[in-house]
Amino acid sequence: MPDTPETQAEVDAVLQDGPLDALRWLPIGLSLDPPDAIDVQSVCLSLADHPDDWVRGNAIVALGHLARVTGDLDRARVTPVIRAALRDHHERVRGQAGDAESDIRHFMGWKHWRVR
């Protein structure tokens, strides 16, 4: 696992230049220990439509991690992304979306959050 960036400049460098393994790890690393100066939710949302299924899936499941770690997600921004991921063409992404949906329901208390 690569080191997780700790500054916005480091995050921007990974988003701009990769490499792919770093992009795959980025949302997970950031969501498990979110740096104060980085909008981790926005990073995850920006990677949620990446062409690589590992990047997409990890960005989605990281939203679930954020729900657990911070308890702070923007429902209006997250809901359509989870909806789309639940219909993703790749089984891995759909599975990670299901996990994220479950975490978000539990940790955010969105009991009547219907995304399917």
C-alpha positions, -999 to 999 in steps of 0.1 A, spaced: 0 0 0 14 34 -9 16 62 17 -16 82 19 -12 119 9 -16 143 37 -19 176 19 -42 188 -9 -12 193 -31 -2 156 -27 -38 145 -34 -39 167 -65 -6 151 -77 -21 116 -74 -53 126 -91 -34 143 -119 -6 118 -125 -15 85 -108 -1 59 -109 -31 36 -110 -22 18 -78 -20 51 -60 -54 61 -74 -69 28 -62 -56 33 -27 -62 71 -24 -99 70 -14 -94 42 11 -64 58 28 -80 92 30 -113 79 43 -99 58 71 -80 87 86 -92 119 69 -67 148 69 -83 180 82 -74 201 51 -87 177 25 -124 173 14 -122 135 12 -159 132 2 -152 153 -29 -122 132 -37 -143 100 -35 -171 115 -55 -147 126 -82 -133 91 -85 -166 74 -84 -169 75 -123 -132 66 -130 -128 41 -159 -110 16 -136 -134 -6 -116 -110 -8 -86 -108 30 -84 -146 34 -88 -153 7 -62 -128 19 -37 -141 55 -40 -177 42 -33 -168 20 -4 -147 49 10 -179 69 13 -191 42 37 -159 45 57 -164 83 59 -199 76 73 -183 55 100 -153 77 107 -167 112 105 -205 108 105 -206 136 79 -218 131 44 -238 153 20 -269 133 13 -278 152 -19 -243 146 -34 -238 110 -22 -272 95 -29 -270 97 -68 -235 84 -68 -245 53 -47 -275 48 -69 -253 48 -100 -228 25 -84 -255 0 -75 -262 -3 -112 -225 -3 -123 -217 -28 -151 -189 -43 -129 -199 -67 -101 -171 -55 -79 -184 -20 -79 -220 -31 -73 -208 -51 -43 -188 -22 -28 -218 0 -34 -240 -24 -14 -214 -23 14 -213 15 13 -251 17 13 -253 -5 44 -226 15 63 -242 48 54 -276 36 65 -262 24 98 -237 52 107 -256 82 92 -290 70 104 -305 73 69 -331 46 77 -355 56 50 -328 62 24 -341 43 -6 -315 41 -33 -323 9 -52 
